[in-house]
Amino acid sequence: MTDMARTARLLLAGDKGLLAMDESTGTCDKRFARAGILQTEEARRRYRELILTTPGLAECISGVILYDETIRQAQADGTPFLKIIEAAGILPGIKVDTGAKDLAGHAGEKITEGLDGLRERLHDYFAKGARFAKWRAVIALGDGLPTHACIDANAHALARYAALCQEAGLVAIVEPEVLMDGDHTLARCQQATERALRAVFEQLSAQNVALDGVILKPNMILPGLASPAQPTADEVADATVETLRRAVPVETAGIAFLSGGQSGERASARLNAMNAKFKAPSAAAPWPLGFSFARAIQQPALEIWAGKDSNRAEAQRALLHRAQCNSAARRGAYAPSMEVSGS
Ligand code: 5MM
């Protein structure tokens, strides 16, 4: 087994999962503004320090996805964040795309950029200590969307990124996100997700990417946020696992879902339903079914912190609580009552 395959296994081992804290400056600042927090580099540093020094985090979190600014930062006493992560026994990862930009000739669709100079950046991140990377493609649903052009261009970019990651010794997290924006049905999300996943795995194969060094970070199969339909957790679990089974080769190291704007409670309940029902990895779901959430872990903590040191400990408890709920969901042991007791 290669080092990359070992790392991918470690990231998805047991009931731990990934914490995505790779919001780019623009996204982080928007979230800070909504929570009434000053949008400065120092505020972002203090927030990331709060996350990384949360007591007990490593009991539920196997890896953290950092942003370029964060991987270079340190806690107030000068200890580099990378040292804190390493001391906790957590693996550091890095978001390496440079963002989704308008796809020329295709109104309403995006292409993710960042391939230029990527080889050099990946080698630099590996030397710093990163052991995995992440690239996110976004796919919008709408009238006539997604187009083949959008799906194909993004699948090609994801595969070229993944091949470069593996050349540099990094596990590639491959994230083709079908967005929840809109009033589309669950069936439309399922259809678009299957198309996108098939295209991604075709391109990964064309670029000779070793699937045991790839973690897929997909959306769950859900209706749009503006849809009145509200499926049960079991319905989401069935549709999601069925879609993955149709499109994801069994050799893939594992699945780590994004939350995509679901509430923390819903994301935990839906992940729990998948693991309870399909007991992954199993014949029905032959890969570990894990998580790589950002908002569904961070949101309550960010709101409690609100930029104030006096709220730090309470915010850390809220962060740990969401991580524990998702860890329980990996065992199929999450229950809504955990939200009440906070245990
Ligand atoms: C979909 O976003 C990823 C998962 O986050 P959620 O669980 O909140 O959906 C996340 O890793 C995302 O890629 C980062 O937050 C970075 O986003 P930007 O847009 O700043 O690159």
Residues whose N, C-alpha, C, O or C-beta is under 5 A from the ligand:
A	BS01	5MM	A20 D22 E23 S24 T27 R136 L258 S259 G260 G261 S292 F293 A294 R295 A296
